[in-house]
Amino acid sequence: MSKALAELMEEYREIASKGLKLDMSRGKPGVDQLELSSGLFSGDECHEKLIAASGVDCRNYGGLDGLPEAKKLFADMLEVAPENIIIGGNSSLNIMYDTVVRAMLLGVYGGHPWIHCEDVAFLCPAPGYDRHFAICEQLGIKMISVPMTPTGPDMDKVEALVSSNPSIKGIWCVPKYSNPDGITYSDETVRRFAALRPAAKDFRIFWDDAYCVHDLDEEGDTLLNLLHEAEKLGNEDMVYIFASTSKITFPGAGVALMAASKNNVELIKKQITVQTIGPDKLNQLRHVRFFGSPEGIRAHMEKHAAILRPKFNTVLNMLEKELTGLAEWNRPRGGYFISVFLKGCSARRVVRLCREAGVVLTPAGATYPYGIDPDDSNIRLAPSFPCVEELQKAMEIFCLAVKIASCEAGSDNM
């Protein structure tokens, strides 16, 4: 063992002996962020307050696609028309899962059930969101990895695959502040998505706009509206957009929604009539009254940004100070994650070292289909849940683990 590695291991053993329990594995809002939405519950919800402005009694059945006021509010947030919106429960992941299952069993507008196809495949930009990949894996959908670039997925590869392979029925996208890289798709990338000419006529773009209002800077990134661009080309039926308030109000008690073309919405409403008699309209009403307007949502998100900004800065400053030359990373202007690419050492080794010292990270490989990172280099950091002091400790351990792994691998940059 070299002298440098021996010194690093001694420092590591000292930290590991402290029994720390720090979690940077998931993008959960911190307690201080959750407190921002306490006003959703006034404590005096009398009968009159449970009737929406449209006259709907929110305590009762009905309203399959959502409360009109809620559809208007969230349509404005996504910059689409209210008639393009369907509101569900609290989880956009749940809506995405159900949408894929319905496509498998019942088919999408203009198509037949995918389950009758010999093969069904999805394109998966990677690194990407592990829960998207888990949906495909559970349902037996083949995943085809597509590299991410600074402007979004490699569109040359996307276009070539989609236009030539009729078994490709969909693509997963997190287009603004992508999970985990924090990349926002360029205007050109969005336009190329809108102009796709798939070999499969029932191909769908699963546009998970999870971070549509989650800017960290005063002037965040701007994402071109895919549904509008697709409408210009007569391709609007190809687009599904998903969003929620999970990281705006309460992850366990938010509002989730999807936006789609008129044809898609009409078919989906017909299909889900068997599944539900209506979502939680009381929760939708609470959100409408809490925010009041799209301006209210923006003001609320500025408060989130004020809490998250110092946490992201803590992580980024530590990376720059300690790991320059040993890793590369993006500096996202919003979203919930920082993606680190290690040079010359194993991500799995670093994650294991961190875990043994009391810091839980997203498993190495999770950001790639089937959990296989071909370079074993990517690690997703989630700064949102710990406080700044805990983040500082966690990052000290993370940086130390990277140095140890790099030294073990004989990195020239050590």
C-alpha positions as CSV (number, residue, x, y, z in Angstrom):
1,M,0.0,0.0,0.0
2,S,1.3,3.4,-1.0
3,K,1.9,6.1,1.6
4,A,-0.8,8.3,0.1
5,L,-3.4,5.4,0.2
6,A,-2.4,4.5,3.8
7,E,-3.0,8.1,4.9
8,L,-6.4,8.2,3.2
9,M,-7.4,4.9,4.7
10,E,-6.5,6.1,8.2
11,E,-8.6,9.2,7.7
12,Y,-11.4,7.0,6.4
13,R,-11.3,4.6,9.3
14,E,-11.5,7.5,11.8
15,I,-14.7,8.9,10.1
16,A,-16.3,5.4,9.7
17,S,-15.9,4.8,13.4
18,K,-18.2,7.8,14.2
19,G,-21.4,5.8,13.2
20,L,-22.8,8.5,11.0
21,K,-26.2,8.0,9.2
22,L,-26.5,10.4,6.3
23,D,-28.8,9.9,3.3
24,M,-28.2,11.3,-0.2
25,S,-29.9,8.5,-2.1
26,R,-33.2,10.0,-3.2
27,G,-34.5,13.4,-4.2
28,K,-36.7,14.0,-1.2
29,P,-37.6,17.5,-0.2
30,G,-36.2,18.4,3.2
31,V,-38.4,19.1,6.2
32,D,-38.0,22.9,5.8
33,Q,-39.3,22.6,2.3
34,L,-42.4,20.6,3.5
35,E,-43.1,23.3,6.0
36,L,-43.6,25.8,3.1
37,S,-46.9,24.1,2.2
38,S,-48.4,23.8,5.7
39,G,-50.9,26.5,4.7
40,L,-52.7,23.8,2.6
41,F,-54.5,22.8,5.7
42,S,-56.5,25.7,7.3
43,G,-58.2,23.6,10.0
44,D,-61.6,25.1,9.4
45,E,-62.9,23.3,6.3
46,C,-66.6,23.8,6.8
47,H,-69.2,22.6,4.2
48,E,-69.1,25.8,2.2
49,K,-65.4,25.6,1.7
50,L,-65.7,22.2,0.2
51,I,-67.7,23.4,-2.8
52,A,-65.6,24.6,-5.7
53,A,-66.2,27.8,-7.6
54,S,-67.6,25.8,-10.4
55,G,-70.2,24.5,-8.0
56,V,-68.7,21.0,-7.8
57,D,-69.1,19.3,-4.4
58,C,-65.6,18.0,-3.9
59,R,-66.6,15.5,-1.3
60,N,-68.5,13.4,-3.8
61,Y,-67.8,11.1,-6.7
62,G,-67.2,12.3,-10.2
63,G,-64.9,14.6,-12.1
64,L,-63.0,11.8,-13.8
65,D,-60.4,14.1,-15.4
66,G,-60.1,16.6,-12.6
67,L,-61.6,19.7,-11.0
68,P,-62.1,22.5,-13.7
69,E,-60.2,25.1,-11.6
70,A,-57.3,22.6,-11.0
71,K,-57.1,21.8,-14.7
72,K,-56.9,25.5,-15.5
73,L,-54.2,26.1,-12.9
74,F,-52.0,23.3,-13.9
75,A,-52.6,23.8,-17.6
76,D,-51.2,27.3,-17.2
77,M,-48.2,25.8,-15.4
78,L,-47.5,23.4,-18.3
79,E,-48.6,26.0,-20.9
80,V,-51.3,23.8,-22.5
81,A,-55.0,24.1,-22.8
82,P,-57.2,22.8,-19.9
83,E,-58.9,20.3,-22.2
84,N,-55.5,18.7,-22.7
85,I,-55.2,17.9,-19.0
86,I,-56.1,14.9,-17.0
87,I,-55.5,15.0,-13.2
88,G,-55.0,11.9,-11.2
89,G,-53.8,11.1,-7.7
90,N,-50.7,12.3,-6.0
91,S,-48.0,10.4,-8.0
92,S,-47.0,11.1,-11.6
93,L,-45.0,7.8,-11.5
94,N,-48.3,6.1,-10.8
95,I,-49.9,7.8,-13.9
96,M,-46.9,6.9,-16.1
97,Y,-47.0,3.3,-14.9
98,D,-50.7,3.0,-15.6
99,T,-50.3,4.6,-19.0
100,V,-47.7,2.0,-20.0
101,V,-49.9,-0.8,-18.6
102,R,-53.0,0.5,-20.5
103,A,-50.9,0.6,-23.7
104,M,-49.8,-3.0,-23.1
105,L,-53.3,-4.3,-22.4
106,L,-55.6,-1.9,-24.3
107,G,-53.5,0.0,-26.8
108,V,-53.0,3.7,-27.4
109,Y,-55.0,5.9,-29.7
110,G,-54.6,4.6,-33.2
111,G,-52.9,1.4,-32.1
112,H,-53.4,-2.2,-30.9
113,P,-52.4,-3.6,-27.5
114,W,-48.7,-3.8,-27.3
115,I,-48.9,-7.2,-25.5
116,H,-49.9,-8.7,-28.9
117,C,-46.6,-7.5,-30.5
118,E,-43.8,-9.9,-30.9
119,D,-41.4,-7.4,-29.3
120,V,-41.9,-4.1,-27.4
121,A,-39.0,-1.8,-26.8
122,F,-38.4,1.7,-25.3
123,L,-35.5,4.0,-25.9
124,C,-33.9,5.1,-22.6
125,P,-31.6,8.1,-22.5
126,A,-28.8,7.3,-20.1
127,P,-27.9,8.3,-17.5
128,G,-31.6,8.6,-16.7
129,Y,-34.3,8.0,-14.1
130,D,-34.1,4.6,-12.5
131,R,-37.9,4.3,-11.9
132,H,-38.6,4.7,-15.6
133,F,-36.3,1.8,-16.3
134,A,-37.9,-0.2,-13.5
135,I,-41.3,0.1,-15.2
136,C,-40.0,-1.3,-18.4
137,E,-38.1,-4.1,-16.6
138,Q,-41.1,-5.2,-14.6
139,L,-43.4,-5.3,-17.7
140,G,-40.9,-7.1,-19.9
141,I,-40.2,-4.1,-22.2
142,K,-36.8,-4.2,-23.8
143,M,-34.7,-1.1,-23.1
144,I,-32.3,0.4,-25.6
145,S,-29.9,2.9,-24.2
146,V,-29.3,6.2,-25.9
147,P,-26.4,8.5,-24.8
148,M,-27.2,11.9,-23.3
149,T,-25.4,14.9,-24.7
150,P,-25.3,18.5,-23.3
151,T,-28.4,19.3,-25.4
152,G,-30.4,16.2,-24.6
153,P,-30.5,12.7,-26.0
154,D,-28.4,11.9,-29.0
155,M,-31.1,12.8,-31.6
156,D,-29.2,11.3,-34.5
157,K,-29.4,7.9,-32.8
158,V,-33.0,8.5,-31.6
159,E,-34.2,9.4,-35.1
160,A,-32.4,6.4,-36.8
161,L,-33.8,3.9,-34.3
162,V,-37.3,5.2,-34.1
163,S,-37.7,5.5,-37.9
164,S,-36.3,2.0,-38.6
165,N,-37.6,-0.3,-35.8
166,P,-41.4,-0.8,-35.4
167,S,-40.9,-2.6,-32.1
168,I,-39.8,0.7,-30.5
169,K,-43.0,2.0,-28.9
170,G,-41.8,4.8,-26.7
171,I,-39.0,6.8,-25.2
172,W,-38.5,8.1,-21.7
173,C,-37.5,11.8,-21.3
174,V,-36.9,14.1,-18.4
175,P,-36.6,17.2,-20.6
176,K,-36.0,20.0,-18.1
177,Y,-33.2,19.6,-15.5
178,S,-32.9,15.9,-16.4
179,N,-32.5,13.2,-13.8
180,P,-29.7,12.9,-13.0
181,D,-27.6,15.3,-15.2
182,G,-29.6,18.5,-14.8
183,I,-29.6,19.0,-18.6
184,T,-32.5,21.0,-20.2
185,Y,-33.2,19.9,-23.8
186,S,-32.3,22.5,-26.4
187,D,-34.9,24.0,-28.7
188,E,-33.5,22.0,-31.6
189,T,-33.8,18.8,-29.7
190,V,-37.4,19.5,-28.8
191,R,-38.2,20.3,-32.4
192,R,-36.5,17.1,-33.6
193,F,-38.7,15.1,-31.1
194,A,-41.8,16.8,-32.5
195,A,-40.8,15.9,-36.0
196,L,-40.1,12.2,-35.4
197,R,-41.4,9.8,-38.0
198,P,-41.7,6.5,-36.2
199,A,-41.9,3.2,-37.9
200,A,-44.4,2.3,-35.1
201,K,-47.6,4.3,-35.7
202,D,-48.4,3.9,-32.0
203,F,-45.1,5.3,-30.8
204,R,-45.3,7.6,-27.8
205,I,-42.9,10.2,-26.2
206,F,-43.2,9.9,-22.4
207,W,-42.2,13.5,-21.5
208,D,-41.7,13.5,-17.7
209,D,-41.7,17.2,-17.0
210,A,-41.1,16.6,-13.3
211,Y,-39.0,19.8,-12.8
212,C,-40.9,22.2,-15.0
213,V,-40.9,25.0,-12.3
214,H,-37.9,23.8,-10.2
215,D,-35.4,26.6,-11.0
216,L,-32.5,27.2,-8.6
217,D,-31.5,30.5,-10.2
218,E,-33.6,33.6,-10.7
219,E,-33.5,33.0,-14.4
220,G,-33.8,29.2,-14.9
221,D,-33.7,27.3,-18.1
222,T,-36.5,27.6,-20.7
223,L,-37.9,24.5,-22.3
224,L,-39.7,24.6,-25.6
225,N,-43.3,23.3,-25.5
226,L,-43.2,19.9,-27.1
227,L,-47.0,19.5,-27.5
228,H,-47.2,22.9,-29.3
229,E,-44.3,22.0,-31.6
230,A,-45.8,18.6,-32.4
231,E,-49.2,20.2,-33.2
232,K,-47.6,22.3,-35.8
233,L,-46.5,19.1,-37.6
234,G,-49.7,17.1,-37.0
235,N,-47.8,14.9,-34.5
236,E,-49.6,15.8,-31.3
237,D,-50.9,12.3,-30.7
238,M,-47.3,11.2,-30.3
239,V,-46.9,13.2,-27.0
240,Y,-47.6,12.3,-23.4
241,I,-46.6,15.0,-20.8
242,F,-46.5,14.2,-17.1
243,A,-46.0,16.4,-14.0
244,S,-46.9,16.7,-10.4
245,T,-46.7,18.8,-7.3
246,S,-44.7,16.1,-5.5
247,K,-41.7,18.4,-5.0
248,I,-43.8,21.6,-4.9
249,T,-46.2,20.8,-2.0
250,F,-46.2,17.3,-0.3
251,P,-44.7,14.3,-2.1
252,G,-47.2,12.0,-0.3
253,A,-50.2,14.3,-0.8
254,G,-49.7,16.3,-4.0
255,V,-51.5,16.4,-7.3
256,A,-50.3,14.5,-10.4
257,L,-51.4,15.2,-14.0
258,M,-50.8,14.3,-17.6
259,A,-51.3,16.4,-20.7
260,A,-51.9,15.0,-24.2
261,S,-53.8,15.6,-27.4
262,K,-57.6,15.7,-27.6
263,N,-57.6,12.2,-29.2
264,N,-55.4,10.8,-26.5
265,V,-57.3,12.4,-23.7
266,E,-60.7,11.2,-25.0
267,L,-59.4,7.6,-25.2
268,I,-57.7,7.7,-21.8
269,K,-60.8,9.0,-20.1
270,K,-62.8,6.1,-21.7
271,Q,-60.2,3.6,-20.5
272,I,-59.9,4.8,-17.0
273,T,-63.7,5.0,-16.5
274,V,-63.4,1.3,-15.5
275,Q,-60.5,2.0,-13.2
276,T,-61.8,4.9,-11.1
277,I,-64.9,7.1,-10.4
278,G,-62.7,10.1,-9.9
279,P,-59.6,11.4,-8.2
280,D,-59.3,13.3,-4.8
281,K,-61.0,16.6,-5.7
282,L,-60.6,17.9,-2.1
283,N,-56.9,17.8,-2.5
284,Q,-57.1,19.5,-5.9
285,L,-59.3,22.2,-4.3
286,R,-56.8,22.8,-1.5
287,H,-54.0,23.3,-4.1
288,V,-56.1,25.7,-6.2
289,R,-56.9,27.8,-3.1
290,F,-53.3,27.6,-1.8
291,F,-51.7,28.8,-5.0
292,G,-54.4,30.9,-6.4
293,S,-52.7,31.4,-9.8
294,P,-49.6,30.5,-11.8
295,E,-47.9,33.5,-10.2
296,G,-48.6,31.9,-6.8
297,I,-46.8,28.7,-7.9
298,R,-43.8,30.7,-9.1
299,A,-43.6,32.6,-5.8
300,H,-43.8,29.4,-3.9
301,M,-41.0,27.9,-5.9
302,E,-38.8,30.8,-5.2
303,K,-39.0,29.8,-1.5
304,H,-38.0,26.3,-2.4
305,A,-35.0,27.7,-4.4
306,A,-33.9,29.7,-1.4
307,I,-33.7,26.5,0.6
308,L,-32.1,24.3,-2.0
309,R,-29.5,26.8,-3.4
310,P,-27.1,26.7,-0.5
311,K,-27.4,22.9,-0.4
312,F,-26.4,22.6,-4.1
313,N,-23.7,25.1,-3.6
314,T,-22.3,23.1,-0.7
315,V,-22.0,20.0,-2.9
316,L,-20.7,21.8,-5.9
317,N,-18.1,23.8,-3.9
318,M,-16.8,20.6,-2.3
319,L,-16.6,18.8,-5.7
320,E,-14.6,21.7,-7.1
321,K,-12.3,22.0,-4.1
322,E,-11.6,18.3,-3.6
323,L,-12.2,16.4,-6.9
324,T,-11.0,18.6,-9.7
325,G,-9.2,16.2,-12.0
326,L,-10.7,13.1,-10.5
327,A,-14.2,13.6,-11.7
328,E,-16.5,15.7,-13.9
329,W,-20.0,17.0,-13.1
330,N,-22.6,19.4,-14.4
331,R,-23.7,22.6,-12.6
332,P,-27.5,22.4,-13.0
333,R,-29.6,25.5,-12.8
334,G,-32.5,23.6,-11.3
335,G,-34.0,20.2,-10.5
336,Y,-32.9,17.9,-7.7
337,F,-29.7,16.1,-8.6
338,I,-26.0,16.5,-9.4
339,S,-24.5,13.8,-11.7
340,V,-20.8,13.0,-11.1
341,F,-18.7,11.0,-13.6
342,L,-15.6,9.5,-12.0
343,K,-12.3,9.3,-13.9
344,G,-10.2,6.1,-13.6
345,C,-12.0,4.5,-10.6
346,S,-15.1,2.4,-9.8
347,A,-18.4,4.1,-8.9
348,R,-19.4,0.8,-7.2
349,R,-16.3,1.0,-5.0
350,V,-17.0,4.6,-4.1
351,V,-20.7,3.9,-3.2
352,R,-19.6,0.9,-1.1
353,L,-17.0,3.0,0.8
354,C,-19.5,5.7,1.5
355,R,-22.1,3.2,2.7
356,E,-19.6,1.6,5.1
357,A,-18.8,5.1,6.5
358,G,-22.5,5.9,7.0
359,V,-23.4,7.8,3.8
360,V,-26.2,6.2,1.6
361,L,-26.0,7.1,-2.1
362,T,-28.1,6.0,-5.0
363,P,-26.7,2.6,-6.1
364,A,-24.0,2.7,-8.7
365,G,-25.5,1.7,-12.1
366,A,-29.1,2.7,-11.1
367,T,-29.0,5.6,-13.7
368,Y,-28.7,3.1,-16.6
369,P,-31.0,0.4,-18.0
370,Y,-30.9,-2.9,-16.2
371,G,-28.6,-1.2,-13.6
372,I,-25.6,-1.6,-15.8
373,D,-23.3,1.4,-16.2
374,P,-20.9,0.3,-19.0
375,D,-18.1,2.5,-17.6
376,D,-19.0,2.1,-13.9
377,S,-18.4,5.8,-13.5
378,N,-21.7,7.6,-12.8
379,I,-23.0,8.5,-9.3
380,R,-26.1,10.5,-8.7
381,L,-26.0,12.9,-5.7
382,A,-29.3,14.1,-4.1
383,P,-28.6,17.2,-2.0
384,S,-32.2,18.1,-1.1
385,F,-33.0,16.1,2.1
386,P,-30.0,16.6,4.4
387,C,-29.4,20.0,6.1
388,V,-26.3,21.9,5.0
389,E,-24.2,20.7,8.0
390,E,-25.0,17.1,7.2
391,L,-24.3,17.6,3.5
392,Q,-20.9,19.0,4.4
393,K,-20.1,15.8,6.4
394,A,-21.5,13.6,3.7
395,M,-19.5,15.3,1.0
396,E,-16.3,15.0,3.0
397,I,-16.8,11.3,3.1
398,F,-17.8,11.1,-0.6
399,C,-14.7,13.0,-1.7
400,L,-12.5,10.9,0.5
401,A,-14.0,7.7,-0.9
402,V,-13.3,9.0,-4.5
403,K,-9.7,9.7,-3.5
404,I,-9.3,6.2,-2.0
405,A,-10.8,4.5,-5.0
406,S,-8.7,6.6,-7.4
407,C,-5.5,5.8,-5.5
408,E,-6.4,2.1,-5.4
409,A,-7.0,2.2,-9.2
410,G,-3.6,4.0,-9.7
411,S,-5.2,7.1,-11.1
412,D,-2.6,9.5,-12.7
413,N,-4.5,12.4,-11.3
414,M,-3.8,11.6,-7.6
